[in-house]
Amino acid sequence: MPTLEGLRRPLLLTLLDAYGSLSVDKLLPLLAPNFEHVTLPHSLGMPVRDKDAFAKHAAGIANLFEEFKFISNLIADDPTDGVTVIEALMVGVLKQGKGEWRNECYLVIQLTKDFRYVRSIREFVDSAKAIEMAQTHAPKNFGWNTSNSSRQQK
């Protein structure tokens, strides 16, 4: 099976570039028709998103930033299982003078068997920053499960 240095590498690098650009137009062509995005930990109450729901979510997040960088600190690839894990820092400047944004995350990426598309992304986010984003900056349809008792209301 090809490794990160083989067939998978171009798609993964393009995905990282698209993620960092916050451009839905760059992200969507990379995603499989049956794409799935999961935000972890589950205690945040974020829904599992299909390709269309993820596109709407990504567009909502992109509209919050003047600048944004996705900085990968570590890329670990398991060619046997076809999974890549990326440790990253998301750094940006929020619109309307709301200041700098810094968020750590891990992405667990599964490609389709033919390495042409991203089948799934499991995004483990900094819970405190996710709550801050939802309560302070994000649009109302950010995707919280309002019955989730772990979410702190202001």
N, C-alpha and C positions, 0 to 999 in steps of 0.2 A: 504494500500500500504506500502511495507517495507520502512523503513527509512534508513538514512545513517548508522545507527548502525546495520541494518539488511542485506539483500541480496546485497544491493548496495555497502556497504562499502568495501568489498574485491576488487571489480573491480576498484573503485575510488582510493584506496590506491595503487593498482598495476599500474594504469595509472600515478599517481604522481611519482612513482618510475621510470617508463619508461620515462616519460617526463624529469626527472632530469638526467637520464642516457644518454640522447641524442642518444639512440640506436634504430635505425629503426627496428631492429629485435625484440626488446621488445615491441615497439609501435604497429606494424602492426597487430599482432594477437588480439589485444584488440579492433580494429576498425571494425565497421559493414561494410558489403559490400557497403552500400549506404552512408558511412561516408562523412561528410562535415566539412571543416575547414574554418572559416571566420576570417580574421584579421580586427580588428576595431581600430581606427575609419575608416570609409569608405573613408575619405578624403585622406588617404595614397595611395589609388589606388591599394591595394593588391588584387589579384584575389581570388575568392572562389575556394577552392581546394577540389577535390574528394580524395579518399583514395590513388590512385596512385600518384597524384600531390603532396599530402601532404608528402608521403614517400620520394619523390625526394627533396622537400623543406627541410624536416627534415635532410636528409643526407647531404645536402649542408651546413646547419647550423652546424651540428655536426662536419664537417671537419674543421671548423674554430677554434675549442677550444681544448686546452690541458686539461683543467679541467672545470667542470661545476657542479653547484648545483642548485637545484630547492627548494626553501624554502617557504613552505606555511605558511602564517601568519594568515589566517582566512579561515575557511571552513563553508559556510552557505548552508544548505540543505533545499529544499522545497519538501517534499515527495508528496504533493498534485499535483504539476505540474511535479514532477520527474526531477527537475533541481537542480544542485549543482553549487555554485559560489565559486571560490577560489581566494583569494588575495594572490599574491606570489611575491617573489623577485628571480630573476635569476642572479646568480653570477658566473663568470667564469674567466678563464685566456685564452686570445687569443693566437693562435700559432704565431710563428715567432717573438716573443718578443714584440707583439703589446699591451701588458699590460692587466690590469684587465677590466672586463666588468660587469656592474651592470644595471639591467633593471627591472622595476616593471611591473606587468601585472595582469589582471583579466582573469580568465578562467570561462566561463559559459558552463557547461558540461551537455549534455542531453544523457541519456543512452537509449538503446532499451527497449521496454516494458517488455521484459523478463529478463532485467538486465544482459545480457550476454556480451553485446558489447557497445562501445561508439558510439552513433549515430552522435553526432556533438560536436564540440568545437568552441565556439566564443571567440576569444582571443583579449582582449582589451589591446593594448600595449602602452608604453610610445612613443609618436609620435617622439619626438626629438631623442630618442635612435634608433628607427626604421629607421629614415632617416640617422643617422650616420652609422648604420650597412649597409644599402644599398649602401651608397656612398663610404664608406671607407673599409669595410671588406668583404662584401658578393660577391658571384659569380655574373656574369653578368645576369644570368637568375633568379635572386632573386624574381622576380615577380611584379615589379612595372608597373603601367600603365604610360607609358612615356608621355601620353597626360595630365596627372594629373597636373593641374596648382599649386596645393598646395605643390608640391615637389620642393625643392630648389636644383638647380644644382650648382655644384662647377665649 
